[in-house]
Amino acid sequence: MVSVIYNNEDFWFTQDVIAELFAVNLQTITKHLKNICNDGVLVKGVTCSKMEQVQKEENGNVKRTL
């Protein structure tokens, strides 16, 4: 099961979710997204959202801004 955010007729996925959907590692998704933005196919400021990702680790919850 994956989480998705639906906002203003757009679907938003974290890179972790995209990696899970395509059965690849996170670095692969990051590399492809950078290439897509560098090639001008997508504009990073328009297609990226700053969201906090909360991950449970040994010493508690860790927040990261995507």
C-alpha positions in Angstrom: 0.0 0.0 0.0 1.3 3.5 -0.9 0.3 7.0 0.2 -0.7 9.6 -2.3 -1.8 13.2 -1.8 -4.5 14.5 -4.1 -4.6 18.3 -4.3 -6.1 20.6 -7.0 -6.6 17.7 -9.4 -2.9 16.7 -9.0 -1.5 13.5 -7.5 1.6 14.0 -5.4 4.0 11.1 -4.5 7.1 11.1 -2.5 10.2 9.7 -4.1 10.1 6.8 -1.7 6.6 5.9 -3.0 7.7 6.2 -6.7 10.7 4.0 -6.0 8.3 1.4 -4.4 5.9 1.5 -7.3 8.6 0.9 -9.8 10.6 -1.5 -7.7 13.8 0.4 -7.8 15.9 2.2 -5.2 15.5 5.8 -4.2 18.8 6.9 -5.9 17.4 5.7 -9.2 14.3 7.9 -8.8 16.4 10.9 -7.7 18.8 10.5 -10.7 15.9 10.4 -13.2 14.0 13.3 -11.7 17.2 15.4 -11.8 17.7 14.4 -15.5 14.1 15.3 -16.3 14.5 18.8 -14.7 17.9 19.4 -16.3 16.5 18.5 -19.7 13.7 21.0 -19.3 11.0 18.5 -19.5 9.7 19.6 -16.1 10.3 22.7 -14.1 11.4 21.8 -10.6 9.7 24.8 -8.9 6.3 23.8 -10.5 6.5 20.1 -10.1 8.1 19.7 -6.7 6.4 20.3 -3.4 8.1 20.8 0.0 6.6 18.2 2.3 7.8 16.8 5.5 8.5 13.1 5.5 8.4 11.5 8.9 10.3 8.3 9.3 10.5 6.1 12.5 14.0 5.3 13.5 15.6 3.8 16.6 15.6 7.0 18.7 12.2 8.3 17.6 10.7 10.1 14.6 12.9 11.9 12.1 11.5 14.6 9.9 12.9 15.5 6.6 11.8 18.1 4.2 11.5 16.9 0.6 
